[in-house]
Amino acid sequence: MSWEYFTKDLSWESLASVLLGTLLLYGALILYTRFFGLKSFSKMTGFDFITTIAIGNLFAMSIGTGDPKLLVGGLLIGLLYFLNYLISLLQFKSNAAQNALDNSPILLMRNGAFLEDNLKRSKVTKDELRGKLREANVLSLQQAKAVILETTGDVSVLHTDKDLDVESFLLEDVIS
């Protein structure tokens, strides 16, 4: 491969455009994040995940290829932030909207026992669950009072050596 492959159609002007475009779009991302909040990049919901992927794609395409143009890319990124904010606001204000737009957490284990139907429903294998129990330092299945597949795809392991039950508040929205 020749050096020309890397430098073909390369000019100082195009390098300066990429540099300036990167700085401007990166600045816009910082402003949008400050205005709409860090939740836009969290693993809270599927919408947040979609927004994060789309923003990254638009950022890279606007800078790397110029298509969409820098201004259009910046406006589209702002629109994605705004739509994600509106969905979050709607879910915050309406339980019906939250139920319609978001998944519910699913109980995978209760008091050391596997809930086979929920494992099948959520397509979580016992091998995956075993790994999550090890990560949580569970030494005995009886220590696992509740294992929950969260809406983010994370697995929460509520465990103790003591003879305690999980408070109902913690399992209020969980499908059992």
Sine and cosine of phi, psi and omega as CSV:
sin_phi,cos_phi,sin_psi,cos_psi,sin_omega,cos_omega
0.00,0.00,0.68,-0.73,-0.05,-1.00
-1.00,-0.08,0.33,-0.94,0.02,-1.00
-0.89,0.46,-0.46,0.89,-0.01,-1.00
-0.88,0.48,-0.50,0.87,0.04,-1.00
-0.83,0.56,-0.62,0.79,-0.05,-1.00
-1.00,0.06,-0.36,0.93,-0.12,-0.99
-0.91,-0.41,0.01,1.00,-0.03,-1.00
-0.87,0.50,0.70,-0.71,0.01,-1.00
0.86,0.52,0.43,0.91,0.00,-1.00
-0.99,-0.13,0.74,-0.67,0.05,-1.00
-0.68,-0.73,0.28,-0.96,0.06,-1.00
-0.89,0.46,-0.55,0.83,0.00,-1.00
-0.91,0.41,-0.68,0.73,0.01,-1.00
-0.93,0.38,-0.60,0.80,0.07,-1.00
-0.90,0.43,-0.67,0.74,0.02,-1.00
-0.90,0.43,-0.63,0.78,0.02,-1.00
-0.90,0.44,-0.69,0.73,0.02,-1.00
-0.90,0.43,-0.70,0.72,0.00,-1.00
-0.89,0.46,-0.76,0.65,0.00,-1.00
-0.90,0.44,-0.68,0.73,0.02,-1.00
-0.88,0.48,-0.67,0.75,0.03,-1.00
-0.88,0.47,-0.72,0.69,0.00,-1.00
-0.89,0.46,-0.69,0.72,-0.01,-1.00
-0.91,0.41,-0.72,0.69,-0.02,-1.00
-0.93,0.36,-0.60,0.80,0.05,-1.00
-0.91,0.42,-0.65,0.76,0.08,-1.00
-0.88,0.48,-0.65,0.76,0.04,-1.00
-0.89,0.45,-0.65,0.76,0.04,-1.00
-0.87,0.50,-0.67,0.74,0.02,-1.00
-0.89,0.46,-0.71,0.70,0.02,-1.00
-0.90,0.45,-0.71,0.70,0.03,-1.00
-0.87,0.50,-0.68,0.73,-0.02,-1.00
-0.91,0.41,-0.64,0.77,0.05,-1.00
-0.91,0.42,-0.63,0.78,-0.04,-1.00
-0.96,0.27,-0.74,0.67,-0.09,-1.00
-1.00,-0.04,-0.22,0.98,0.06,-1.00
0.99,-0.12,0.34,-0.94,-0.04,-1.00
-0.94,0.35,-0.28,0.96,-0.03,-1.00
-0.84,0.54,-0.41,0.91,0.01,-1.00
-0.87,0.49,-0.40,0.92,0.00,-1.00
-0.94,-0.34,0.17,0.99,-0.04,-1.00
-1.00,0.06,0.10,-0.99,0.06,-1.00
-0.99,-0.16,0.67,0.74,-0.09,-1.00
-0.97,0.25,-0.74,0.67,-0.06,-1.00
-0.64,-0.77,0.15,-0.99,0.10,-1.00
-0.89,0.46,-0.55,0.84,0.02,-1.00
-0.91,0.42,-0.64,0.77,0.04,-1.00
-0.89,0.45,-0.65,0.76,0.02,-1.00
-0.90,0.44,-0.73,0.68,0.01,-1.00
-0.87,0.50,-0.69,0.72,0.00,-1.00
-0.87,0.48,-0.70,0.71,-0.02,-1.00
-0.88,0.47,-0.70,0.71,0.02,-1.00
-0.90,0.44,-0.72,0.70,-0.03,-1.00
-0.91,0.42,-0.64,0.77,0.01,-1.00
-0.90,0.44,-0.71,0.71,0.02,-1.00
-0.87,0.49,-0.65,0.76,0.01,-1.00
-0.91,0.42,-0.74,0.67,0.01,-1.00
-0.89,0.45,-0.65,0.76,0.03,-1.00
-0.86,0.52,-0.78,0.63,-0.04,-1.00
-0.91,0.42,-0.69,0.73,-0.04,-1.00
-0.92,0.39,-0.66,0.75,-0.02,-1.00
-0.89,0.45,-0.63,0.78,-0.02,-1.00
-0.99,0.16,-0.73,0.68,-0.13,-0.99
-0.97,0.24,-0.62,0.79,-0.09,-1.00
-0.91,-0.42,-0.30,0.95,-0.06,-1.00
0.97,0.23,0.18,0.98,0.01,-1.00
-0.74,-0.68,0.97,-0.24,0.17,0.98
-0.96,0.27,0.34,-0.94,0.02,-1.00
-0.86,0.51,0.37,-0.93,-0.09,-1.00
-0.81,0.58,-0.73,0.68,-0.01,-1.00
-0.91,0.41,-0.70,0.72,0.02,-1.00
-0.90,0.44,-0.68,0.73,0.05,-1.00
-0.86,0.51,-0.70,0.72,0.04,-1.00
-0.89,0.46,-0.66,0.75,0.02,-1.00
-0.93,0.38,-0.66,0.75,0.03,-1.00
-0.90,0.44,-0.65,0.76,0.05,-1.00
-0.89,0.46,-0.69,0.73,0.06,-1.00
-0.88,0.48,-0.63,0.77,0.03,-1.00
-0.90,0.43,-0.64,0.77,0.05,-1.00
-0.89,0.45,-0.69,0.72,0.08,-1.00
-0.85,0.53,-0.72,0.69,-0.04,-1.00
-0.89,0.45,-0.70,0.71,0.02,-1.00
-0.90,0.45,-0.66,0.75,0.05,-1.00
-0.89,0.45,-0.62,0.78,0.05,-1.00
-0.90,0.43,-0.69,0.73,0.01,-1.00
-0.89,0.45,-0.67,0.74,0.03,-1.00
-0.90,0.44,-0.68,0.73,0.03,-1.00
-0.89,0.46,-0.67,0.74,0.02,-1.00
-0.90,0.44,-0.69,0.73,0.03,-1.00
-0.88,0.47,-0.70,0.72,0.03,-1.00
-0.91,0.41,-0.58,0.82,0.01,-1.00
-0.93,0.38,-0.60,0.80,-0.08,-1.00
-1.00,0.03,-0.36,0.93,-0.11,-0.99
-0.73,-0.68,0.88,-0.48,0.07,-1.00
-0.90,0.43,-0.59,0.81,0.01,-1.00
-0.89,0.46,-0.68,0.74,0.03,-1.00
-0.91,0.41,-0.66,0.75,0.01,-1.00
-0.89,0.46,-0.68,0.73,0.01,-1.00
-0.91,0.41,-0.59,0.81,-0.03,-1.00
-0.97,0.25,-0.57,0.82,-0.14,-0.99
-0.99,-0.14,-0.26,0.97,-0.12,-0.99
-0.81,-0.59,0.46,-0.89,0.09,-1.00
-0.97,0.25,0.34,-0.94,0.11,-0.99
-0.98,-0.20,0.54,-0.84,0.10,-1.00
-0.91,0.42,0.47,-0.88,-0.06,-1.00
-0.83,-0.56,0.76,-0.66,0.04,-1.00
-0.97,0.23,0.83,-0.55,-0.04,-1.00
-0.98,-0.21,-0.50,0.87,0.04,-1.00
-0.62,-0.79,0.55,-0.84,0.07,-1.00
-0.66,-0.75,0.83,-0.56,0.02,-1.00
0.76,0.65,0.72,0.70,0.08,-1.00
0.99,0.12,-0.04,1.00,-0.05,-1.00
-0.96,-0.29,0.69,-0.72,0.07,-1.00
-0.95,0.30,0.64,-0.77,0.12,-0.99
-0.98,-0.21,1.00,-0.02,-0.17,-0.99
-0.83,0.56,-0.70,0.72,-0.02,-1.00
-0.88,0.48,-0.65,0.76,0.00,-1.00
-0.95,0.31,-0.55,0.83,0.09,-1.00
-0.89,0.45,-0.70,0.72,0.04,-1.00
-0.91,0.42,-0.71,0.70,-0.03,-1.00
-0.85,0.52,-0.66,0.75,-0.06,-1.00
-1.00,-0.03,-0.08,1.00,0.01,-1.00
0.86,0.51,0.63,0.78,0.09,-1.00
-0.98,-0.22,0.80,-0.60,-0.01,-1.00
-1.00,0.07,0.33,-0.94,0.07,-1.00
-0.90,0.43,-0.51,0.86,0.06,-1.00
-0.89,0.45,-0.70,0.72,0.04,-1.00
-0.90,0.44,-0.67,0.74,0.01,-1.00
-0.90,0.43,-0.66,0.75,0.03,-1.00
-0.85,0.53,-0.68,0.73,0.04,-1.00
-0.88,0.48,-0.67,0.74,0.02,-1.00
-0.91,0.40,-0.59,0.81,0.04,-1.00
-0.91,0.41,-0.64,0.77,0.04,-1.00
-0.91,0.42,-0.67,0.74,0.03,-1.00
-0.86,0.52,-0.54,0.84,-0.02,-1.00
-1.00,0.05,0.12,0.99,0.01,-1.00
0.88,0.48,0.58,0.82,0.08,-1.00
-0.98,0.18,0.81,-0.59,-0.02,-1.00
-0.98,-0.18,-0.36,0.93,0.01,-1.00
-0.62,-0.78,0.64,-0.77,-0.01,-1.00
-0.85,0.53,-0.49,0.87,0.00,-1.00
-0.92,0.39,-0.33,0.95,0.07,-1.00
-0.95,0.32,-0.44,0.90,-0.06,-1.00
-0.98,0.18,0.99,-0.12,-0.01,-1.00
-0.96,0.27,-0.60,0.80,0.04,-1.00
-0.40,-0.92,0.70,-0.72,0.11,-0.99
-0.83,-0.56,0.83,-0.56,-0.17,-0.99
-0.82,-0.58,0.76,-0.66,0.18,-0.98
-1.00,0.09,0.93,-0.36,-0.08,-1.00
-0.98,0.20,0.21,-0.98,-0.01,-1.00
-0.90,0.44,-0.36,0.93,0.00,-1.00
-1.00,0.09,-0.16,0.99,-0.08,-1.00
1.00,-0.10,-0.16,0.99,0.08,-1.00
-0.96,0.29,0.38,-0.92,0.07,-1.00
-0.92,-0.40,0.84,-0.55,0.06,-1.00
-0.99,-0.16,0.72,-0.70,0.03,-1.00
-0.88,-0.47,0.92,-0.40,0.05,-1.00
-0.99,-0.14,0.91,-0.41,-0.11,-0.99
-0.61,-0.79,0.42,-0.91,0.06,-1.00
-0.30,-0.95,0.37,-0.93,0.11,-0.99
-1.00,0.07,-0.29,0.96,-0.07,-1.00
-0.99,0.13,0.30,-0.95,0.01,-1.00
-1.00,0.05,0.93,0.36,0.00,-1.00
-0.91,-0.42,0.51,-0.86,0.13,-0.99
-0.99,-0.15,0.42,-0.91,0.05,-1.00
-0.96,0.26,0.76,-0.65,0.01,-1.00
-0.90,0.45,0.63,-0.78,-0.08,-1.00
-0.86,0.51,-0.51,0.86,0.01,-1.00
-0.84,0.54,-0.63,0.78,-0.04,-1.00
-0.93,0.37,-0.39,0.92,-0.04,-1.00
-0.93,-0.37,0.22,0.98,-0.10,-0.99
-0.83,0.56,-0.67,0.74,-0.07,-1.00
-0.98,-0.22,0.18,0.98,-0.11,-0.99
-1.00,-0.02,0.73,-0.69,0.09,-1.00
-0.97,0.23,0.84,-0.54,-0.05,-1.00
-0.96,-0.28,0.00,0.00,0.00,0.00
